[in-house]
């Protein structure tokens, strides 16, 4: 649901925002020749300093380590595809990227603190609390945490893949009031400007729906790994956890203050949902990789979506993929559309014993529910 005609006072004063997470992508922190863009980082650092002076705490989520590493190695035009090589390149580039951020913040008397995170930091309760505590202490010390994915050691199977989702999860982790995604476009557009000159900026989104997901495109530059669809997915994570989100052009003058003020035309403002997902269900929905799919009939779909029921074996038509108890699985209708996600209580290896069965007919050692409602998130 979008409002293309939203009007916001361009002279609006900076709102009282206690904590902001700012995510900036590779395409915005690198120049056309692949170098880290010190000018952009310096300008953003000045804007961050202004927020700190007003009492707003800031966390930065930055991409660019691989681009910085490729530049240092003289391989700007030769981006490798081998994950091991990319990890090595990231190890070369990460400290260079971090140094650029510290040099940008230093003239304002601000220290940057490097924080490297991986998906397990969000799915493991102990690591989650540890990461949250570290970020809280850095903010208490007046330090700007500069967060990136730990690319140098991340397992390809369990990595974020882009920093948009990481930024959204960090916004939830630190209890941000606002999540700002800075990119190389004006915001979410009504079409692809590469193919149409009649696209317009969508200024406000009340609910992320199929229409928006349809018009969101892929990566706009070779340096980026996300694209607008990735940013929309990240905004969904943030807004579902109660954090309002702004997608805006990183090179717009004064973009950070304008985003905090929700100034007219700053970008796309995506409103937070009133019904927030609790942390555990947010992990299930967005942080855990699905190991398979459970296909259900229409009666089961209605029971899950409309009545808040648990998924019982009788409503399952078939399973796809291989999973064990406590794995995350997607739940789809017979038309193939995924509408929910949850933690499964039965292994796919024994599917023949439980698919379509009544709970009373199950072997004694099997759970009565395939996915309990406490472990279930409705996505649509």
SVG drawing of the C-alpha trace seen along z (x, -y; Angstrom):
<svg xmlns="http://www.w3.org/2000/svg" viewBox="-10 -25 58 71">
<polyline fill="none" stroke="black" stroke-width="0.4" points="0.0,0.0 1.6,-3.2 0.9,-6.9 2.6,-8.6 1.5,-12.1 2.7,-12.4 3.6,-15.9 6.2,-16.6 7.3,-20.1 10.7,-20.6 11.6,-22.9 10.6,-20.4 12.9,-20.5 15.0,-17.5 12.8,-15.1 13.7,-13.8 15.2,-10.4 17.2,-8.6 18.9,-6.0 19.5,-5.7 21.0,-2.9 22.5,-4.1 23.3,-1.5 25.4,-2.5 26.0,-0.2 29.1,0.6 27.8,-1.4 27.7,-4.5 31.0,-4.1 33.1,-3.4 34.0,-5.5 33.4,-4.5 37.0,-3.1 36.4,-1.0 38.2,-3.0 36.7,-3.7 35.0,-7.1 36.7,-9.1 34.6,-12.2 31.3,-10.5 32.4,-9.0 33.8,-12.3 30.5,-14.0 28.4,-11.4 30.7,-11.6 30.0,-15.3 26.3,-14.6 26.7,-11.9 28.5,-14.4 25.6,-16.8 23.2,-14.0 25.5,-13.2 25.6,-16.9 21.8,-16.8 21.9,-13.8 21.1,-11.1 23.1,-7.8 24.2,-6.5 25.2,-3.0 26.7,-2.7 26.4,0.5 28.8,0.2 29.7,2.3 32.8,1.8 35.4,4.2 35.6,6.3 35.8,3.2 38.5,1.8 40.4,5.1 40.2,5.4 41.5,1.8 44.4,2.5 45.3,5.7 45.0,3.9 42.1,6.1 39.3,3.5 38.1,4.8 38.5,8.4 35.9,9.2 36.4,13.0 33.5,15.4 35.3,17.9 34.1,17.4 37.5,18.2 39.1,15.5 36.4,13.0 37.0,13.7 40.7,13.1 40.0,9.9 37.7,8.8 40.4,9.4 42.6,7.0 39.9,4.4 38.2,4.4 40.8,2.5 41.2,0.1 37.5,-0.6 37.5,-1.0 40.5,-3.4 38.6,-5.6 35.6,-5.8 37.9,-6.7 39.6,-9.4 36.2,-10.8 35.0,-10.9 38.3,-12.0 38.0,-15.7 34.8,-15.8 36.5,-14.2 34.6,-11.0 35.9,-7.5 34.7,-4.6 34.4,-1.1 34.6,1.9 32.0,4.6 32.0,7.6 28.8,9.8 27.6,13.1 24.1,14.7 24.9,16.8 25.1,13.7 21.4,13.3 20.2,16.9 22.1,18.0 20.6,16.4 23.9,16.1 25.7,14.5 22.8,12.2 22.9,10.8 26.7,10.5 26.5,8.5 23.7,6.3 25.7,5.6 28.9,4.7 27.0,2.2 25.3,0.7 28.6,0.2 30.1,-1.5 27.2,-3.8 27.4,-4.6 31.1,-5.6 30.1,-8.0 31.7,-5.8 30.1,-5.2 29.9,-1.5 30.8,-0.7 29.3,2.7 30.0,5.0 29.5,8.7 32.4,10.8 33.1,11.8 36.7,13.0 35.5,16.1 31.8,16.4 30.5,19.7 29.0,19.2 26.0,21.3 25.2,19.1 26.1,15.6 23.8,12.6 24.8,12.1 24.2,8.4 24.3,5.8 20.7,4.6 19.4,7.5 22.3,7.1 21.4,3.5 17.7,4.3 18.7,6.9 21.1,4.5 18.3,1.9 16.2,4.4 19.2,5.5 19.9,2.0 16.3,0.9 16.6,-1.8 14.0,-4.5 14.9,-4.8 16.7,-2.7 18.1,-4.7 19.2,-2.8 21.5,-5.0 21.8,-3.9 22.5,-5.2 18.9,-6.0 16.4,-8.6 14.4,-5.9 11.8,-3.3 10.6,-4.2 7.4,-3.3 9.5,-1.6 13.0,-1.0 14.6,-4.3 17.0,-2.4 14.0,-1.5 11.5,-4.2 11.8,-8.0 8.3,-8.3 9.2,-6.7 8.3,-8.6 9.4,-8.5 7.2,-6.6 7.3,-8.8 5.5,-6.7 4.8,-3.0 2.3,-2.0 2.5,1.7 4.9,3.7 2.8,5.7 3.0,7.7 2.9,4.5 6.1,3.1 7.9,6.5 7.0,6.7 8.4,3.3 11.6,3.6 14.5,4.4 17.9,6.1 21.3,4.6 21.9,1.4 25.8,1.5 28.4,4.3 29.7,3.3 26.4,3.9 25.1,7.3 21.6,6.2 19.4,3.9 16.1,2.4 14.4,5.8 17.0,6.5 16.4,3.1 12.7,3.7 13.2,7.0 15.4,5.3 12.8,2.6 10.2,5.4 12.4,6.8 12.8,3.4 9.2,2.3 7.9,5.7 10.1,5.1 8.6,1.7 11.4,-0.4 10.4,-3.1 12.7,-3.0 13.9,-5.5 15.5,-4.6 17.3,-7.6 20.2,-8.7 23.5,-8.7 24.8,-11.6 21.9,-13.9 23.2,-17.0 22.3,-16.7 20.5,-13.3 20.9,-12.0 19.3,-15.0 16.6,-15.1 15.9,-11.4 15.6,-12.0 13.3,-15.0 11.3,-13.0 11.8,-16.1 9.7,-16.2 11.2,-14.1 14.1,-12.8 13.3,-9.3 10.9,-6.6 9.5,-6.4 8.3,-3.0 6.1,-3.1 6.6,-0.7 3.9,1.9 1.8,1.4 1.9,5.1 5.5,5.8 7.1,9.3 8.8,10.3 12.6,11.0 12.3,14.8 9.7,14.7 11.8,12.1 14.7,14.5 12.5,17.3 11.1,15.2 14.2,13.4 17.5,14.7 17.2,18.5 17.7,20.1 14.9,22.5 16.0,26.1 12.9,27.2 9.2,26.5 6.0,28.0 3.1,27.8 -0.3,27.6 -3.9,27.8 -6.3,24.9 -8.0,25.9 -4.7,25.9 -3.7,22.6 -6.9,21.0 -6.4,22.5 -2.9,21.0 -3.6,17.6 -7.1,16.9 -7.3,18.8 -3.7,18.8 -3.6,22.6 -0.6,25.0 0.1,26.9 -1.0,30.5 0.1,33.5 -3.4,33.9 -3.1,30.6 0.2,31.4 0.2,32.5 3.9,33.1 7.3,32.0 10.2,30.7 13.9,30.7 15.6,32.4 15.2,31.2 15.3,32.4 13.4,31.4 14.0,27.7 15.1,26.7 13.4,23.7 11.0,24.5 8.8,22.5 5.1,23.3 3.4,23.0 0.0,23.5 -0.7,25.9 -0.2,23.1 3.4,22.9 3.1,19.5 5.0,19.3 2.9,17.7 4.5,18.7 7.7,19.9 8.4,21.9 10.5,24.4 9.5,27.9 9.1,30.6 9.3,33.6 12.1,34.8 11.5,35.0 13.1,38.5 10.0,39.8 7.6,37.8 5.9,41.0 4.8,41.7 3.2,38.4 2.2,36.5 -1.6,36.4 -2.0,38.4 -4.3,37.6 -2.4,36.7 -3.9,39.7 -2.6,42.1 1.1,41.0 3.8,43.2 4.2,42.4 7.6,40.8 6.4,38.2 5.1,34.8 1.4,34.0 2.2,30.8 4.4,30.3 4.9,26.7 3.6,25.3 2.0,21.9 4.6,20.5 7.2,21.3 5.2,20.0 5.3,16.7 2.7,15.7 4.6,13.8 1.6,12.7"/>
</svg>
